[in-house]
Amino acid sequence: MHTKIDLIEVLKNCKDNKAGYTITQNGEVTERPFDGKYYDIKKIKNDCNFDYIELVRLPGDIIMIADEEGLLRSKEYNLLASIIYQEAYNNRDLGIVGDVVICHTSRVN
């Protein structure tokens, strides 16, 4: 999934609470199965190699789960996650590094 149409579908599925996705720093977008009603944050931290999470709120009740220490740990720039964030807030000053999980806010407890 690397096209604009695919990103729009990803965001729509997140907004409609139909699916969540992992977006890797190398541009891979894969659907992430739900762990029940909520995502298991410990699993996300393990799968994405996070010590601490940062919750990035996006319009439409979407949340991006990112690595709080991504810059300190020299993680690579995540172009797709950065585009989603920058377009949501019309702000090109900040970017996202490392892998992220994106989903509806109700999936994070």
Secondary structure, DSSP 8 states (H G I E B T S, - for coil): --SHHHHHHHHHHHHTTS-EEEE-TTS-EEEE---SSS--HHHHHHHHT-SSEEEEEETTTEEEEEETTTTTTT--B-HHHHHHHHHHHT--S---BS-EEEEEGGG--
